[in-house]
Amino acid sequence: MSNPSDISKPAKNSQHKPRLSFWQIWNVSFGFLGVQFGFALQNANASRILSDLGADLHSLSLFWLVAPIMGLIIQPIVGAASDKTWNRLGRRNPYILAGGIAAAIGMLLMPNSATLASFITPLFFGAMMLALMDASFNLAFQPFRALVSDMVPSEQRNVGYSIQSFLINIGAVFGSILPFVLTNVIGLENTASTAGQVAPSVIWAFYIGATVMLGSVLWTVLRTKEYEPGTNGLAELEEQKVEQSLNEKLVEFFSLVKTMPKTMKQLALVQFFSWFALFIMWVYTMPAIAQHIWGIDAKWFDPTYLESVGTIPAHIAQAKGTAGDWVGIIFAAYSLFAAIASIFMAKVANKIGRKLTYSLSLLAGGIGYLSIMLVHNPELTLVNLGITQISVPQGAVSLFLPMIGVGIAWAAILAMPYAILAGSLPVKQTGVYMGIFNFTIAAPQIVSGIFAGWILTAVFDNQAIYIIMLAGISMLLGAISVYFVKEDAEQAIVTE
């Protein structure tokens, strides 16, 4: 008897995707849990690692540009390639597996930059490993999106992307909280013994993250048998063009960009505002709460000043380490809230529509960002997190409330644009168009990376809390811009 959780190979003459069981849909996206586990570790700790290696606040956003640039380059290429791929692993699975392996290598190397860099500076080596991880994550991200579109019938699409969003956020919860657990439960140090080094808790968190990511990716690759081209509504593979020149490839690619579905163009405005805000949050939450709640002066994030004083006072180092750990906690919190929201989002979208669900979710996120300014109580309080107890400022505890709104917005950003978009894509070119759609994710992050550091320094005098307020305004503009997205009649929600 075959395992009911495996997706069996369909008959050759089948032209429609069969309905899938819950566990079949689960297996399709389970690998994304591990990929997001690693991505969350990077999001919560990359600024911390780069700061330890010598980056200042202005340059942090420039280092983070690696992520969207890699997405801009990698995802369309992988999307186009996977549309034309078929081997014994399938169409999307080979790229998912390759991305998981490469990302694991980057995760093992990045926190050891100071040790491994012999001929270049540790900061530059760390940036190279960040680039490797981001390229690898993007190599896996796009095929996972396309895999849901390939395998899940249209009437289950809301459910399919909601389950994917749920798994993404469960992975993010554990990835974000891991360094805190290793410090406060296991007992590893959360500060480096010498300047230019990375804390042991962060190093071991990356080791564990690499292991989890590989295991979950292998689960999806081994448990999901993709439909062969020409079956279940999938187009046959296009013939490979012989000796196609680079110019011909570029002309073909830009012709696809020019003729992209109208829905994709309209979603681009929403994507710009929402991802501009997310990039700021990932880069500057740690210095923002360290300054705003722990009361650390901005000068302690300036490498020139740190070099002039020689030794960082113990209470400053400890406060920065605790603030860095707490970023993992609140990032885990918004991911947990997003996972919970994902459970209900498909039903809400079926009831009130995808657009209204999307808009209200972004509104909640904008309010969440803006309310962080109101959280400013330095009085220490003992917090019981179940696994341990820790003394932190009362303002840090209050951050859980804004994270509810941020989590709801994140759940919608992960699911609603793809659910809206998937029905408007040509079956034969789903992968490449999903890759092109990544432009709407990468471009706002690149704009944010170029200008956010300058705005923080020149306009906000390195007071990072104000750049978080700018992110809140951007998210509110995203909520408004959903109004301009027009779904075609055939994309109307199917009530299950």
Summary of the structure (lengths in Angstrom):
residues: 496
radius of gyration: 22.3
end to end distance: 29.3
largest distance: 73.7
contacts: 1857
relative contact order: 0.16
helix: 74%
strand: 3%
